[in-house]
Amino acid sequence: MADLALQFGGDLMVSASGDLAVLDDQALVQQRVLRRLLTNPGDYIWQLGYGAGLGQFIGQPAALSLMAGLVRAQMRREPQVMQSPPPTVSMSMADDGTVNATVSYVDAATGQTASLSFSI
């Protein structure tokens, strides 16, 4: 079943034909992972442990190992991500203070390795 394309913090996307855009399986998992990593813990009252809350680190001194640990912990909770082999997380800081994150994981539905890169 297809889901609507809705990037975290954005609006619904429109397809080339003017209809609401839908995602394929791999893009859907990436959308779910990004939502999980950027959602603050406690924001979903029905699932208080959901979310890594990476946005809380914006404007703070970088704690790359803490951030990577939060990502790994949340990736273990994501049902769409295979746990063997475990997801890998890489964090680096740019000269301007931006933290760049790359998460590689195996999609549980397709068995394909996927990678998601984003900045904090």
Order of alpha helices (4+ residues) and beta strands (2+ residues): alpha-alpha-beta-beta-beta
